[in-house]
């Protein structure tokens, strides 16, 4: 039995298609993320309202699931092709990241230096003090200003994903999950600080740890790996959540209610967020937060039939299909909102907040529609087919092939 046949036997894969419900959920998390980041009163209302679960975890988790769903079958047949495609995707995201950095280091930085408005200035104080170090560090994905730290993490995970899928195809997921769990545990005990020291020593770029981004990659990789595992198993019609005992789902609901009470200070000072500290930390994915995320995932899975009906609508589906472009556009409008703040004002009110929300979401929908149409056109008319059509010149007396024939040729 050859390697490919063995891989197919291990994976038991059928035909894999893109799952629209994952796109719709990503669209929902993008809306949630935008409302959280825009400096309006709504930011307070939508910031972790269901416990210690945020849009960032949901967005990263769903992105990992979608990657595994789309590429695990291909990884069993052509690992080089998977690596090429995912690295091209990572390079494209890196390109978008550079575009946003260029905007921030020029327009936004000039505005911050001129106005000294705290909401903007405090985000870029390291760059304004050490521009050369900041530029070099940002190109190496070491220096990550606030709001610009999720894409570097996404690039890193995409670069590693082909190797993770390759090991999964050959040896299964047990060793991958074990290594990921060990790294997550080490992240709770300072692995990031130690690695930061090594990077600073090796590069000579004296960038403080707090300027390397809020996300602890060594902790967040656990979410990405779990998402890859769940996405791959779902593509095999072997979703691990479907095998859980029935009592797990009501227990998960009770756990979510407990963390909901902790989040909103309903259970007293001994069970408040401040008392539980780092175990609930978002950036480090502390153990209690991980428990909350697992319970929340079980509840979502248990109620998936009802949730699918709610989220599988426009514009969420379109927003999710163009998640990269929508994310970048939302960052632009967040900076616009922050630029409007002055003095002690920390959020916009009244018509200013309403105008910002309307303009932002109108623009995000237009960006998503444009990108989805561009992708559809690229699929219908790939470059080679377009070149063939342009080289075809009807001769007198000959008719242009009908639309059905042209579609078949494409």
N, C-alpha and C positions, 0 to 999 in steps of 0.2 A: 504493500500500500504506500503510495507516494505521500509527500508532505501535504499537498493540497487536499487529497482525499481524507487524510487523517484529520486535517483542520476542520473540514466540513462535518466529519463525524463527531468531533468534539463539540463543535458549536451548534450543530443541528439547525442550520440557518435556512430560512426560506427567502423569498423575495422581500426586500426591505424598501420601504417607501418613507418619504418625509411625513412626519406626523403633524397635521395642522393644529392639533390641540396644544402641542408644545410651542408652536409659533404664537398661538393666541395667548398662552400663559406668559410667554416672554413679553408680548405686547402689554399685557396687564402689569407686569413688573416694571416695565419701562415707564408706564403712566405713574405708577406708585413712586418710582425713583424720582421722576421729575417733580411731582408734587412735594416730595420730601426735600429736595434740594432748592427749589425756588423759595426765596425769602418772603413768604407770605404766612398768614395765620394757619393756612392749611398744613404747613410743614409740621407744626406741633401735633396736629390731629392725626396725621397719617404716619408719624414716626413710630414704628413698632407698636401698632395698636392691638395686635393679636398675641402679644407676648414678646419673647426675645427672638423674633424672626423679622428680618428686614428684606427689602426688595433686592439688596445686593446678593444675599445668599440665594434667593430664589432665582435671580438672573444667572448667576454662575452655575448653579445646579442644573437648570434647564438647558443652558448652553452645552454643558458636558453631556447630558443625556442625548441631546440632538446630535452631537458629534458622533457619539458611540452608535446611535441608531443608524446614522448614514454611512459609517465607515467600517463597522465591525465585519460586515460581510465581505467587503472589498479587501480588508486586511488579511482574510484567510486565503485570498487568491493572488493578490499582488501588493505586497507590503511596500514595495518601492513607490508604487503609484499613490498609495495612501500617504506616505511620507512627503511626496512631492506636493500633493494637493493641500495637506495641512500646513506645510511650511510656506506655501504660497499664500494661504489664508493668513498665517501669522505675519508674513511680510506685508501683506495689505493692511492689516490692523496696525502694524508698526508705522506704516506710511501715514495712516490717519492720525496716529499719535503724534508724529512729527509735525503734521499740519497744525494740530491744536497747540503744540508747544510753540510753534512759530507765532501763532496768534497771541498766545499768552505772554511770550517774551518780548513782543513788540508793542502791540496796541494796548493790551491790558496793563503791562508793566509801565508803559509811558503814562497811562492814565493814573495808575497808582502813585507813581513818583511825583506827578504834577499835583494831584489833589490830596494825597496822603489820607484818603478815606480808609478807615480801619478795616472795613469788610473786605476790601481788595488788597490793601497793603500788607496785612498780616498773612495773607496766603502766599505772598511772593517775597517776603522779607529776606529769605536766604538768597534768592536769585538777585535781588537788588543790591545785596551786600557783597556777593561773590559771583558775579555773572559768568566768568570764564569757567570756574569749577562747576557751576550749575548747568551750563550748556553741555559740557563734556559728560558730566554725570547723567544728565537726562538722555543723551544719545545712547549711553550704555545701560539705560533703564535702572540706574542706581538712584538718582535724584528724581523723585516723583512728587510734584506739587499736589496739594489737595485738589480733588475732583479729577485729577489726571493720573490716578494711580491704579485704576481698575484695568485699563487696557494693557499696561506692561505685565500685569499678572496674567491676563488672558493670553498674551503672546507667549509667555514662559510655559504655560500649561499646554498650549497648542504645539509648541516645539517638542515637548516630552510625550505627547499623546501617541504618536506613531509607535514609539518603543513600548509604551504600556499596552497598546492593543496587540502588538506583536507578541509580547510575552503571554498575554491572555489567550491568544490563538494557539500557541505552542504548549503552554503549561497550565492554563487555567488561571483563575482569579485569586486563589487562596494566598499565594506568595505576595501578590500585588497588594492585596488588602492588608496583609500582615505588615509589610514594609511601610505602607501609608499610615497605618495605625501607630507604629513605632515613631515615625517622624512627627506625627501629631502630638504624641506624648512628649517627645523631646522639645517640641515647640512651646509647650507649657512651662518648660524649665529653662528657657533662655537660649535655645538653639539659634534663634535669629540674631541675638546680640553677639554671640560668638562668631557667626558667619559674617556679620557686618564688620567686626574687627578685622577678620581675614581679608575682606574685600578692600577695606580702607588701606590696610598695610600693603596689599598687592598693587593697588592702582595709584596710591598716593593722593587720592581725592578725599579730603577731609570733610566729608558730608555727615552731619549728625544723623543719628539713627532715626529721629523723628521726621527727618526730611526725606527719608527713603520710601515714604508712603505709609498710609495707615494700615494696610493689609499685611498681616504676617503670612507670607507665602507658605511657610512650612506648616502652618495650621490650616490654611485655606485649601491646600492641596488635598486634604482629606475629603472636602466637599466635592472637589472635581473628580477624584478617583471614585468615590461612591456613586457619583452621577454617571461616570463611564460604565461602571459595573452594572448599575440598574438599567441604563439604556441598552447595553449589550444583551443582558438577560431578557429584557422586554422584547428585543428584536428576535430572540430565540423562542418567544412565547413561554418563557420560564421566569416570569416576574417573581422575585423573592418575596415581595409583599403579599402576593396571593397565597403563599404557603404558611403565613403566620397564623397561629391559633386564633380562634374567634375572639377570645377575651382581650387580645392585644389592642383591638380598635377602641372599645370603650375605655380601657386603661389609658390609651393615648389621649383620648378626649379629656379624661380626668387630669392627666399631666398638663395638657394645654390650658385647662381652666386654672390649675394651680399657678402656672407661670403668668397667666393673664392677671391673676390677683397680685402676684409679686410686682409685675410691671406697673400696675396702677395703684400700688400701695394700699391694697384692700386687706392685707393680712397682718398689719402691724409692723413696727420698726424692726423686729428681729428677722422678718422675712421680706425685707425691702431690698431693692436693687443695690443700695449702698452697702448693706450688710453682707450681701453675697459676693460683692466685688468682682474680681477677675474671673471667677467661675462662670460669669454671665457676659464676659467681655466680647464685644462684637468682632473686634479686629484680631483677637487671638483665638476665637472660637473656643471659649472655655468649656469645661466638661458639662456644666449644667445647661449651657446654651446648646451644646451638641445634643443633649437629651431632649431639649425643647424642639430642636430642628427635626429629630427623628420622630418624635410624637406628632408634630405638625404634619410631617410627610405622610404618616400613617392615616391621619384624619383626612388629608387631601385625597389619598388613594381610596379610602373607604367611601368618600362622597364624590368620587370622580364623575359618575354618571350625571349628577345634578350640576356639578361645576362646569363640565364640558358644555352643557347647554347654555350656561350663563356667559362663558368666556369665548365660545366659538362664534364670535360676531365681529363685524367691522366696527371701528377701525383697528381693533386689537390684533386681528389676524395679519393685516397689512403692516402694522407697526412691528410685529414680531418678525416678519420676513425680512424687514430692512433694519434689523436691530442695531447694527454697527453705525449706520448713517444717522439713525434716530438718536442713538446715544450721544454721538458727537454734536449733533444739533442741540440737544438738550443742554449740554455743557455750555455752549455759546450763550444760550438764553439765561442760564444761571448766572454767568458772569455779568450779563446785562442787568439782571435784577440786583446783584450785589453792588454794581456801579451806581445804582440809584439810591442806595442807602447813604446816609450822612449823619455825622454827629453820633448821638446815642441811639439813633433809630436802628433797630435790629431786624425789622420786617416791614414790608409794604402793607398799606391798608387801603380800604375803599376802592376808588376807581383806578388807582395806580396798580393795586394788586390784581383787580379784575382784568384790567387791560393787559397786564403781563401774562396772565394765565391764558386769555383768549388768543393773544398773538403767538405765544409759545406753542400751544397745542395745535393751532391752525397750521403753523409752520412745520411742526413735526409730522402732521398728517400729509402735508404736501410733499415733504422730503421722502416719506415712506412710499407714497403713490408713485412718485417719479422713479425711485429706485426699483420698485417691484416691476414697473413697466419696462425699465431698462433690462432687467434680468429676463423677463419674458421674451423680449425682442431678441436678446442674445441667444436664448435657447431655440427660438424659432428660426433665426437667421444667423447661424454661427459664421465666423469670418470666412471660412473656406467656401461655404455655400454662397455667401454674399459675393465673393470674388467670382465664383462661377456664373452667378446671375449677371454680374456686370460685364463679364466677358462675352456673354451671349448676345448677339445682335441679330434680331429677326431679319431675314432676307425677304425681298419682295416675293409674294406668292406663298410664303410660309406663315403659319399662324403661331402666335405665342402659346405655349402649353397651357392648358387650363389650370385653375388654381389647385385642383386636387393633385394633378401631376407634379406641380411645383412643390407642394407640401410633401409629397412622397419623396421627391428628390432630396429635399432638405433633411 
